[in-house]
Amino acid sequence: MLLKKKLYLLLSVVVVLAFVLAACGGTEAPAVDEPAVEEPAAEEPAAEEPMEEEEPMEEEPAEEMVEPAENILAGENAAIAPEFFDQEALDQEVAWIDAVPEGPEDMVWEQYIDPEWVDTTEYAKDGPYTICFSNAGVNNPWRVVGFNTMEHQVALETDIGEWIHVDAEGSDEKQIADIEDLLASGNCDGMIISPNTTAALTPIVEQACEQLPVVVFDRGVFTDCPVSFVRPIGGYAFGHLGAEFIVDNLPDGGNVLAFRILPGVDVLENRWAAAKVVFENNPQITVIGVEFTEGDNARTKAIVEDHLDRFGQIDAIWMDAGATAVAAIEAFEDAGLDIPIMVGEDQQDFLKKWQDEGLTAVAPTFPTFQWRTAVIAMVNILQGEQVPAWWVLPQPPVTADNLDSLVNASMPPLHYAMCGCEGMPGFPEDWGGQ
């Protein structure tokens, strides 16, 4: 009992002492409470500097969009070799866009612009003729439609007795060998050549010119030895028209993705050269990519998807040929995005898509009716009739104004509207139509 009282007394003294200390030394209370208020622990979220440092990292892609876009026109894919650029020729072709052609009003494939006539009496001979044709290939829809139209034109020419066609299948080496074989055979009265690439085919074309009359069409060579070079206005006009359409429809600027098929072909190089000049003269336009597709739909679509991932927005697509235009459009549709301004061509699938979706679009053309003209030119030469040295054909574009008249639901998707074949025997069935 005594022990309990002593303990109780001792405890009372301790309690009283604690109150006294608290009253006299209140400044030390925070010291006791400091562990509970530990500022570092409370500020741990604020101290999570790595989280805040990641925000600028998230913004870096936006900065990267600007940097490559500013330099893209100086990149390898955008380069134009000097031999494929002539400012005077560019200016001439742009001026020809609005020129009124001469020739039969209802046969555009026999019309011509600003001709310089060639006397061909030295080549005149009696028919029937054996005409040889060295073709770069039928390796894309445009060439398939063109070659089909050409063969129907051959069937209309009563003075052609034999038609010899060799297909280079897209190979320079094979085409050179093909032409060498044709020349060695001695069977050809005249030769039509559609070169696979420009520089590689120039020497063999010059060799052919030494033996017989030559007509080159579609793609050119670095020589003026052919009797006639048949083509629409040209690549500069094509490229210029599409690029100007983009600039006109993006007055405040925007991101443009440019597609090319392959390098080294004059008409394709010219198309890009003209477009590049337009884009360089309009710095509000940002070219975010210049990419080669090799005419492959899957590759085209993948390139669009990649650039959407990298840059977030594409306001216009420029193309040096429109065979893969619908594939590019599908990439936007798959992403749930609006279809941008489009530069396509007169292929039916694109024209139909344009009509159905009400696109903002234009289709510069390289009309397949030129395949008819090449045959007509060679027959005229062998008959001793004059032909233009440069047979410059009209090159009418597809616009919103004439779109409806060129969409033909009875024709297959890969048919080119400007074939000039509508009145030929066998149309439309021989072109896959109904």
Secondary structure, DSSP 8 states (H G I E B T S, - for coil): -HHHHHHHHHHHHHHHHHHHHHHH-GGGHHHHHGGGG-HHHHTHHHH-HHHHHHHHHHHHHHHHHHHHHHHGGGSGGG---GGG--HHHHHHHHHHTT---BS-TT-GGG-BSS--EE--GGG---SSEEEEEEES---SHHHHHHHHHHHHHHHH-TTEEEEEEEE-TT-HHHHHHHHHHHHHHT--SEEEEE-SSHHHHHHHHHHHHTTS-EEEESS--S---SSEEEEES-HHHHHHHHHHHHHHH-TT-EEEEEEE--SS-HHHHHHHHHHHHHHHT-TTEEEEEEEE-TT-HHHHHHHHHHHHHHHS---EEEESS-TTHHHHHHHHHHTT----EEE--SBHHHHHHHHHHT--EEB----TTHHHHHHHHHHHHHTT--EESEEEE----B-TTTHHHH--TTS-TT-BS--S-TTSTTTTGGGT--
